Every structure is written in structure tokens, then in C-alpha cells.
Amino acid sequence: MLKFPPCLLAAASVFSAMCTMSGCKHWKKTCAWHTGYSQDRLMDCSRLMITFHLNAASAKLTGVLSIGSTTLLDMATQQNANQLSFS
């Protein structure tokens, strides 16, 4: 994740959350204009974030997972990973 600048991480987090909560698969032109990032630019970072979250339960450092994890968040992330096609 260190290869991405903080502003890209923030935009990819918003994109991932939008896709998770509302099922949208498209980064709107307004969002791209405000962030300066296209959907194509966000995909790699978003894919990594979702992968890290899905793999967090089996990782050695699970303290943050146990503090911030909720069943709703886990279900939404799993749904996002299943529904979105990151191609």
C-alpha cells in the first residue's frame, strides 16, 4: 500500500465503499473531477484494499481486525468482492 500516495488511497477507499454499499461499478465523472483519479487508476489500489481485508482474518496481526471488524462490514466486503469484476 505504500506505493500509492495518500490521496489515491483516500479516493480508492471512497470508490470501494461506494461499490460495497450501493453496488455501483462506475466512478462518476464528478468523483473523478474532484479527486483527479479515473476509475482505471483506482482499480489496483481498490483491489488490494479488498484483498487485504478479506485476508485479514487469517493474518498474524489480527488486533485491528478484532477491534474494527463487524459482521456487516465483513458481509459487505465479501459481497463487493463477489459482485465486482475488477478486470
Secondary structure, 3 states (H helix, E strand, C coil): CCCCCHHHHHHHHHHHHHHHHHCCCCCCHHHHHHHCCCHHHHHHHHHHHHHHHHHHHHCCCCHHHHHHCCHHHHHHHHHHHHHCCCC
